[in-house]
Amino acid sequence: MLGAINHIAVAVPDLPASDKFWEPIMAFLGYKRTYQTDELSVWESEAAGSAINFWLATESGNYKYRAAG
């Protein structure tokens, strides 16, 4: 697929709260949770051929990988 996005990673400060918020939205968009740990939730869409990953932020501050902000 030309111009497709393979995956997006989002760092969040509270993964359980993020899952609670995003679960109905992801389901509405056609994504299914395919992997879950204490630090990561992976949602995939077979139709779109893409994934959205929600990571628990392990650092604080702005503009750091794996940090919310």
N, C-alpha and C positions, 0 to 999 in steps of 0.2 A: 504494500500500500504506500503510495507516494505521499510524503508529507505527514506521516503518522507519528504520534508520540508513543514511544515504547513504555515508559514508566515515569512517574512523578513521585518524588520522596518529600514528605512533609514532616518536619520535626515539631513535636508537640510537648508541652510541659507536663501533661497529665494524660497518659494513654487511656486509662479506663473511661475518663470523662470524654475524651475525644471519640472513642469507640461508640459510646452512648449517643453522642451528637451525630456522628457521621453514618451510623448503621442504616437508618431509614433512608437517608439521602443516597447512599451508595446502592442500596437495593432498588430504589426508584430509578437510578441511572443504569441498572442492569449489571452491577458489579456484585461478585460473590466473594466472601472472605475465604481465602484459600490457605492461609497460614497465620498462626497467632502464637506469640510468646509474650513474656512480661515486658519486652522492649520493642515489639514490632507487630503491626497488623498489616497484612497484605491483602488487597482487594483486586480481583482480576475480572476483566470483561472479555469473554471469548469473542463476542461480536465486534468489539472495538480493537481487539488484539493488544490491549494495554493493561497496565497495572498501576495502582496508586498505593504507595506504602506510607504508613504513619509510624514514625519512629519516636520513641521516648527521648526527649532532649536530655543530654547528659552534661551540657555546658550552659552557663548563663551568659547573657550579653547579646550584643547585636552582631550580625554578619559572621557567625561561626557555623561551620558545618556541624550538624547534629545539635544545634541550639535553636530554641524558639526565638523568634524575633523578626 
